[in-house]
Amino acid sequence: MARMRSIVSFCVAFLAAVATVRCDSRSAPIAPTDAGTVSSGGGGAQPDAGTSIGGGGQPDAGSGGGGGQPDAGGAGAGHDECAGLGPGTVGQPSASVAIPATDYENWFPGATDDSGTVALMMTNDNFEPSLRIRLFHPSGAERGAYRSAQVTLGEAIVGQLQGVVVSYYDTVYARGELAALDENGSVIATTEFEGIPWWPIANDPLGGIVVVQRPPPSVVAAYDERLNLRFRTQLSSTERVLEFGVDRQGNSLVLLDATDRYGSGKVGGIWIDHSGNAGAEFLALENVPSPPYLFLTPRVGNGFFAARNPGPPTTAAWIGQFDAMGEGTAPPDWLMARPVTRLPVVRNGRAYAVIHPARLDAVCHADIEVVAPSGKSCGTAAFPADQSGQFCAGGLFVGSDGTVVGGRAEDASPGSRTFTFRWWTGFLH
């Protein structure tokens, strides 16, 4: 029986010849990838045939400070702030795997851990199992698998130092659940809580995860890598949660619908430090149209960038930034000049990966631009994307360890299709 659901983090968007499926507004496109090029040189292969699939990246870091043009430096004379940051040549992928599936199954890159393990995730709107995860060694050898025992909704996954943590709502027992998996897919810890988990859960760069439990009054709960509770903080506000995130220093920011408190188009914010101490609510954002559809992405160092992405036909845009435990200011010029993206932090937390939409020049390609915290561009790596008629489809997923994952879906026979994934282990580590 078909069921309404929220597919968390990265739902699948099929294009061209592949049948259309539902996709959450947070999804980001994933392109088929093969050998590519770097803007400064290097050869590239032609893109493979096939239809791209949707995917998304874990919300990771963004930039500190504000302002500055894209090529602004900020480094001292004689110092190259891009040293060691720019992308290398996109060579052959580290591995490739193919997954046969029914036309109800949606496979997409879920997460990577710090050892390069790739977790592919399946959600299913119509049949059981509703959630499956398969984990692969960087070489492409399958390490293990996991599937939920009950019917689930609101699934999310984040990478850890070793393995991943998955969150979902158990519809049979009407509770939220967390499961920590090692790199072989074995369950090393579980926990449950009342209410519905807000999606997505957030990775704590200092270790573990943070989740918001609903409905109001919402609770922000933090767990270590083995799901031992670190803190459980109930918000003072009963306002609806719009978005939350954890910055690279372990501080959490919750954004709230503050229309009743501050007026139409106003968004409130509450900071919670790494020990679970919550600050007072403040006016975080103004002039936000309804519905808000906000997202946060952490900056390099600390704090967040904020964007509004309601989906077509409305144009998405960066609308603010926050210093750690501070109030909002305008986003920097270099960021506003680039497309809305999740801006994963790469190069061991020293730079951003700006994932540009696929486009057609001589061939279709999806690009990853590496940008220094000042906004200076340090080079662009071009990954082939699929062409469908006059258009290019897809984008790329960057894991927490810098692994780049791409994929495609192709019809195999009536009622079935094959998902193919390729990855470049630690490409932006």
DRENDREN-831819 format. One line per field, with one value per residue (C-alpha): residue number from 1; residue in one letter; x, y, z. Coordinates in Angstrom, 3 decimals. Each point is the difference from the previous one (the first is absolute). Layout:
rovo (NUM|...)
bavex (A|...)
x (X|...)
y (Y|...)
z (Z|...)
This chain:
rovo (1|2|3|4|5|6|7|8|9|10|11|12|13|14|15|16|17|18|19|20|21|22|23|24|25|26|27|28|29|30|31|32|33|34|35|36|37|38|39|40|41|42|43|44|45|46|47|48|49|50|51|52|53|54|55|56|57|58|59|60|61|62|63|64|65|66|67|68|69|70|71|72|73|74|75|76|77|78|79|80|81|82|83|84|85|86|87|88|89|90|91|92|93|94|95|96|97|98|99|100|101|102|103|104|105|106|107|108|109|110|111|112|113|114|115|116|117|118|119|120|121|122|123|124|125|126|127|128|129|130|131|132|133|134|135|136|137|138|139|140|141|142|143|144|145|146|147|148|149|150|151|152|153|154|155|156|157|158|159|160|161|162|163|164|165|166|167|168|169|170|171|172|173|174|175|176|177|178|179|180|181|182|183|184|185|186|187|188|189|190|191|192|193|194|195|196|197|198|199|200|201|202|203|204|205|206|207|208|209|210|211|212|213|214|215|216|217|218|219|220|221|222|223|224|225|226|227|228|229|230|231|232|233|234|235|236|237|238|239|240|241|242|243|244|245|246|247|248|249|250|251|252|253|254|255|256|257|258|259|260|261|262|263|264|265|266|267|268|269|270|271|272|273|274|275|276|277|278|279|280|281|282|283|284|285|286|287|288|289|290|291|292|293|294|295|296|297|298|299|300|301|302|303|304|305|306|307|308|309|310|311|312|313|314|315|316|317|318|319|320|321|322|323|324|325|326|327|328|329|330|331|332|333|334|335|336|337|338|339|340|341|342|343|344|345|346|347|348|349|350|351|352|353|354|355|356|357|358|359|360|361|362|363|364|365|366|367|368|369|370|371|372|373|374|375|376|377|378|379|380|381|382|383|384|385|386|387|388|389|390|391|392|393|394|395|396|397|398|399|400|401|402|403|404|405|406|407|408|409|410|411|412|413|414|415|416|417|418|419|420|421|422|423|424|425|426|427|428|429)
bavex (M|A|R|M|R|S|I|V|S|F|C|V|A|F|L|A|A|V|A|T|V|R|C|D|S|R|S|A|P|I|A|P|T|D|A|G|T|V|S|S|G|G|G|G|A|Q|P|D|A|G|T|S|I|G|G|G|G|Q|P|D|A|G|S|G|G|G|G|G|Q|P|D|A|G|G|A|G|A|G|H|D|E|C|A|G|L|G|P|G|T|V|G|Q|P|S|A|S|V|A|I|P|A|T|D|Y|E|N|W|F|P|G|A|T|D|D|S|G|T|V|A|L|M|M|T|N|D|N|F|E|P|S|L|R|I|R|L|F|H|P|S|G|A|E|R|G|A|Y|R|S|A|Q|V|T|L|G|E|A|I|V|G|Q|L|Q|G|V|V|V|S|Y|Y|D|T|V|Y|A|R|G|E|L|A|A|L|D|E|N|G|S|V|I|A|T|T|E|F|E|G|I|P|W|W|P|I|A|N|D|P|L|G|G|I|V|V|V|Q|R|P|P|P|S|V|V|A|A|Y|D|E|R|L|N|L|R|F|R|T|Q|L|S|S|T|E|R|V|L|E|F|G|V|D|R|Q|G|N|S|L|V|L|L|D|A|T|D|R|Y|G|S|G|K|V|G|G|I|W|I|D|H|S|G|N|A|G|A|E|F|L|A|L|E|N|V|P|S|P|P|Y|L|F|L|T|P|R|V|G|N|G|F|F|A|A|R|N|P|G|P|P|T|T|A|A|W|I|G|Q|F|D|A|M|G|E|G|T|A|P|P|D|W|L|M|A|R|P|V|T|R|L|P|V|V|R|N|G|R|A|Y|A|V|I|H|P|A|R|L|D|A|V|C|H|A|D|I|E|V|V|A|P|S|G|K|S|C|G|T|A|A|F|P|A|D|Q|S|G|Q|F|C|A|G|G|L|F|V|G|S|D|G|T|V|V|G|G|R|A|E|D|A|S|P|G|S|R|T|F|T|F|R|W|W|T|G|F|L|H)
x (0.000|1.377|0.723|0.835|3.505|2.871|3.114|2.828|3.250|0.269|-3.012|0.210|-1.064|-0.241|0.329|-0.645|-0.656|-0.373|-3.431|-0.642|0.015|-0.792|2.870|0.383|0.888|3.310|1.313|3.011|0.653|2.616|1.610|1.529|3.730|3.024|3.422|-0.128|2.208|1.311|-0.291|3.762|0.596|-0.297|-1.982|-3.512|-2.095|-3.364|-3.015|-1.651|-3.458|-2.756|-2.340|1.260|-1.434|-0.554|2.056|1.247|2.889|0.297|-0.346|3.628|2.043|-0.072|2.122|0.959|-0.381|-1.850|0.388|2.673|-0.100|0.536|3.708|0.662|3.070|0.476|3.313|3.304|2.367|1.779|-2.481|-2.192|-3.206|-0.970|3.121|-1.098|-3.675|-0.553|-1.393|2.214|-0.726|-3.214|1.254|-1.719|-2.373|1.199|-2.936|-3.293|-2.989|-3.330|-3.164|-3.030|-3.266|-3.728|-1.502|-1.231|3.460|1.999|3.739|2.255|3.305|-0.717|3.323|3.677|2.073|3.550|1.473|-1.572|-2.890|-2.880|-3.544|-2.680|-3.558|-3.353|-3.435|-3.180|-3.340|-2.153|1.414|2.068|2.764|-0.417|3.653|3.185|3.646|2.936|3.574|2.965|3.770|1.787|1.019|-3.669|-0.212|-3.232|0.640|-3.509|-3.599|-2.726|-3.777|-2.568|-2.204|-3.080|-1.717|1.840|-0.414|2.302|3.220|3.386|3.620|3.302|3.585|2.203|3.700|-0.804|-3.372|-3.235|-3.014|-3.501|-3.175|-3.623|-3.560|-1.368|-3.644|-0.869|0.990|-0.425|3.463|3.267|2.978|3.743|2.364|3.799|1.574|3.659|1.692|-1.248|-3.650|-0.146|-2.146|2.237|-2.618|-3.654|-2.197|-3.573|-1.907|-3.503|-1.191|1.100|3.628|0.478|1.830|2.780|1.978|3.232|3.517|2.011|3.539|1.296|-1.586|-3.532|-3.241|-2.702|-3.720|-3.081|-2.981|-3.489|-2.832|0.262|1.318|2.927|2.974|3.582|1.896|3.680|1.553|3.561|1.160|-1.507|-3.248|0.640|-2.048|2.230|-2.780|-3.737|-1.134|-3.629|-0.467|-1.635|-2.068|-2.983|0.454|0.291|3.547|0.974|3.611|2.956|3.676|3.248|3.031|3.599|0.526|-2.989|-2.448|-3.597|-2.262|-3.771|-2.078|-3.656|-3.148|-0.171|-2.953|-2.017|3.000|1.533|-2.464|-0.489|3.096|2.077|2.065|1.255|3.183|1.242|3.635|0.974|3.652|1.830|-0.887|-3.734|-0.425|-2.640|0.028|-2.963|-1.974|1.046|-1.212|2.076|-1.409|-2.483|-2.016|-0.240|-2.988|-2.395|0.507|3.623|1.849|3.258|3.230|3.232|3.462|2.968|2.849|3.713|1.004|-3.395|-3.469|-2.313|-1.161|-3.792|-1.930|-3.575|-0.827|-3.742|0.565|-1.112|-1.091|1.327|3.717|1.996|2.334|2.419|-1.618|2.263|2.843|0.585|3.133|0.073|-2.497|-0.671|-2.810|-0.378|1.757|-0.001|1.739|3.340|0.016|2.045|-2.647|-2.955|1.689|-0.088|-2.962|-1.790|1.662|0.766|3.640|1.707|3.254|2.994|3.779|-0.181|-2.269|2.019|-2.138|-3.420|-1.174|-2.450|-2.007|-1.142|-3.041|0.652|0.299|0.745|3.068|1.631|-1.168|-2.175|1.869|-0.649|2.717|1.398|1.728|2.340|-0.226|2.201|-1.724|0.622|-1.975|3.021|-0.515|2.694|-0.986|-2.827|-0.273|-2.372|-1.873|-1.953|-3.802|-2.720|-1.666|-3.734|-1.058|1.250|0.463|2.562|-1.152|1.578|2.466|2.401|0.075|3.040|0.398|1.375|3.446|0.209|-1.153|-1.943|-2.879|-2.039|-2.569|-2.646|-3.204|-0.945|-3.110|0.835|-3.423|-3.626|-0.233|3.755|3.043|3.693|1.766|3.711|2.250|3.623|2.198|3.374|1.230|1.357|0.089|-0.415|1.408)
y (0.000|3.378|2.273|3.641|0.441|2.426|-1.324|1.554|1.558|-1.199|-1.348|-1.247|2.117|-1.961|1.827|-0.689|-3.688|-1.095|0.162|2.985|-0.522|2.302|2.144|2.229|3.652|-0.526|-2.445|0.916|-1.605|-2.709|-0.489|-3.079|0.413|-1.356|1.332|3.785|3.034|2.795|3.537|0.450|-2.973|-3.776|-2.154|-1.307|-2.825|0.361|-0.351|-3.395|-0.601|-0.248|2.081|1.810|-0.500|2.389|0.152|2.375|0.823|-0.026|3.567|0.852|3.109|3.447|3.098|2.252|3.737|1.924|2.126|-0.124|-0.661|-3.535|0.622|2.006|-1.242|1.152|-1.852|1.737|0.893|-3.014|-2.459|-2.086|-0.644|-2.652|-2.068|-3.589|0.805|-0.211|-3.199|-2.474|-1.668|-2.029|-3.435|-3.347|-0.718|-2.022|-2.373|-0.624|-2.037|-0.896|-0.641|-1.707|1.401|0.176|3.194|0.791|0.003|3.206|-0.445|2.981|0.875|0.280|0.714|-0.826|-0.544|1.158|-3.308|0.402|-2.432|0.932|-0.517|-0.251|0.428|-1.229|1.327|-1.550|1.767|-2.969|-3.344|-1.471|0.283|3.753|0.597|-1.794|1.012|-1.688|0.841|-0.285|-0.006|2.750|-2.748|-0.763|-3.259|-0.176|-0.018|-0.593|1.161|1.204|0.128|1.324|-2.532|2.217|2.336|3.318|3.645|3.020|-1.950|1.759|-1.101|1.661|-1.226|-0.445|-0.676|-3.673|-0.994|1.987|0.941|-0.362|1.653|-0.773|0.038|-3.453|0.093|-3.301|1.142|3.761|0.992|1.366|-2.329|0.322|-2.785|0.211|-2.308|-0.920|-0.066|-3.582|0.908|-1.648|1.784|1.154|2.048|1.061|2.387|1.223|3.098|1.387|2.157|0.398|0.740|3.212|-0.683|0.014|-0.964|1.958|-1.315|1.406|0.625|-0.673|-3.468|-1.373|1.555|2.496|-0.452|2.156|-1.918|1.311|1.050|3.227|0.661|-1.411|-1.700|0.178|-3.177|-0.795|-3.465|-1.272|-2.478|-2.920|1.861|0.748|3.102|3.076|2.501|0.451|3.627|1.044|3.245|2.844|0.827|-1.974|1.495|-2.319|-1.080|1.008|-1.202|-0.834|-0.831|-0.602|2.138|-1.195|0.895|-2.087|2.883|-0.594|2.634|-0.505|2.262|0.515|1.432|3.193|1.649|0.290|1.356|2.461|0.339|-1.275|-1.212|-0.205|-3.008|-0.577|-1.751|-1.831|-1.013|-3.043|-0.484|-3.339|-0.633|0.426|3.516|1.926|3.750|2.336|0.191|2.827|1.441|-1.961|0.852|2.486|0.371|-3.761|-0.841|-2.752|-2.920|0.550|-3.187|0.945|-1.897|0.513|-1.079|0.367|2.381|-0.720|0.543|0.620|1.352|-0.448|1.292|0.085|-0.320|-0.145|-2.615|-0.331|-1.809|0.883|2.448|2.124|0.681|-1.294|2.431|0.437|2.322|0.182|-1.290|-0.506|0.159|-2.660|0.927|3.279|1.694|0.107|2.232|0.201|-2.800|0.807|1.224|-2.966|-2.416|1.936|-0.134|-3.816|-2.385|-1.222|-3.208|-1.895|1.139|-3.054|0.800|-1.717|-0.117|-0.924|2.914|2.666|0.706|-0.324|-2.187|2.076|-2.491|1.724|-1.187|-2.162|1.905|-0.594|1.434|-2.350|-2.819|-0.184|0.401|0.655|2.009|0.203|3.303|0.116|3.372|1.361|1.496|3.514|-0.858|-0.408|-2.725|-2.689|-1.948|-2.061|-3.721|-0.981|-3.308|-1.230|0.126|-1.559|1.776|-0.375|1.793|3.564|-0.153|-1.330|-1.829|-0.504|1.194|-1.620|-1.214|0.736|-2.143|1.130|-1.497|1.773|-2.992|1.036|-2.286|0.018|-2.347|-0.711|-2.015|-1.946|-1.963|-3.704|-1.511|0.841|0.454|0.003|2.192|0.037|2.599|0.462|1.928|1.068|1.759|1.664|-0.794|3.001|2.177|3.163|-1.285)
z (0.000|-0.947|2.925|0.474|1.232|0.460|-1.689|1.928|-1.134|-3.546|-1.879|-3.554|-2.979|-3.236|-3.264|-3.689|-0.694|3.599|1.632|2.270|3.753|2.918|1.197|3.024|-0.631|1.799|-2.555|-2.080|-3.373|-0.446|-3.349|-1.530|0.325|-1.786|-0.811|-0.192|-0.146|2.140|-1.300|0.112|-2.271|-0.241|-2.349|0.473|-1.314|-1.652|2.272|0.266|-1.337|2.560|2.070|3.044|3.429|2.853|3.100|2.564|2.162|3.877|1.252|0.805|0.340|-1.550|0.201|2.817|-0.241|-2.638|-3.069|-2.634|-3.717|-1.331|-0.676|3.148|1.816|3.561|0.312|0.624|-2.798|-1.417|1.505|-2.296|1.932|-2.562|0.639|0.540|-0.553|-3.754|-1.548|-1.808|-3.307|-0.074|-0.995|-0.144|2.912|2.978|-0.354|-1.741|1.174|-1.616|2.015|-1.614|1.363|-0.555|-1.350|3.527|1.544|0.144|0.618|0.630|1.707|3.707|1.710|0.220|3.122|0.665|-1.190|-3.450|0.515|-2.325|1.312|-2.685|1.254|-1.339|0.906|-1.350|-0.113|-0.850|1.133|2.799|0.990|0.228|0.946|-1.002|0.240|-1.746|1.009|-2.351|0.439|-1.980|-2.446|-0.724|1.981|1.975|3.736|1.281|0.049|2.344|-0.238|2.440|1.759|-0.143|-2.436|0.063|-0.976|0.124|-0.513|0.277|0.091|0.964|-0.080|3.057|0.583|-0.610|-1.362|-0.075|2.118|-1.439|1.314|-0.787|1.301|0.815|-1.097|1.723|3.491|-0.679|1.197|-1.275|-0.221|-0.517|-1.048|-0.084|-2.587|-0.384|-3.409|-0.502|0.577|3.432|2.586|2.849|1.873|-0.174|1.909|-0.222|1.050|0.029|-2.836|-3.599|-0.930|-1.941|-3.222|-0.686|3.057|0.266|0.268|2.907|-1.327|3.525|-0.067|0.063|-1.210|0.975|-0.648|0.571|1.367|-0.803|0.398|2.068|2.492|-1.947|1.621|-1.264|0.918|-0.569|-0.057|-0.266|-2.673|1.965|0.640|3.647|0.847|0.480|0.657|-0.443|-0.114|-0.307|-1.907|1.894|-3.094|-1.312|-3.479|-2.982|-0.870|-3.538|-0.104|2.213|-0.335|1.885|-0.795|-0.071|3.658|1.073|0.563|-1.091|-1.546|-0.189|-2.281|0.948|-1.569|2.079|-1.741|3.232|1.936|-2.460|-2.886|-3.547|-1.813|3.201|1.043|3.525|1.048|3.091|0.506|2.068|0.901|-0.078|3.647|-0.630|1.405|-1.947|-0.482|-0.308|-3.229|-2.335|-3.302|-2.493|-3.443|-1.454|-3.202|-0.498|-2.240|1.013|-0.084|1.064|-1.136|1.669|0.333|1.926|-1.040|2.385|-0.780|0.188|3.621|1.584|-0.658|-2.979|-3.326|-0.501|-3.237|-1.169|-2.616|-0.680|-3.284|-3.530|-1.237|2.879|-0.114|2.950|1.741|2.877|2.533|3.058|2.117|3.717|2.127|2.720|2.760|-1.860|-1.885|-3.759|-2.524|-3.802|-1.922|-1.694|-3.590|-1.260|1.249|-1.391|-3.408|0.078|-0.225|3.094|1.105|3.184|-0.130|1.486|1.744|-1.556|0.343|3.699|0.800|-1.841|-3.075|-1.621|-2.849|-2.050|-2.051|-3.186|-1.977|-3.044|-3.261|-3.661|-1.711|-2.504|2.289|3.106|3.254|3.698|1.743|3.496|0.725|2.991|1.776|2.780|3.086|-1.369|-3.132|-2.269|-2.594|0.154|-3.105|-1.428|-0.694|-2.817|0.190|-3.035|0.234|-2.138|-2.873|-0.577|-3.150|0.273|3.752|2.469|3.095|3.351|2.585|2.451|3.598|2.195|3.117|3.324|-0.808|-3.365|-2.052|-3.113|-1.000|-3.188|-1.465|-2.550|-0.360|-3.118|-0.863|-0.104|-0.825|0.782|3.763|0.608|-0.410|0.882|2.109|-0.701|2.376|-0.406|2.492|0.326|3.497|1.912|-3.134|2.113|3.284)
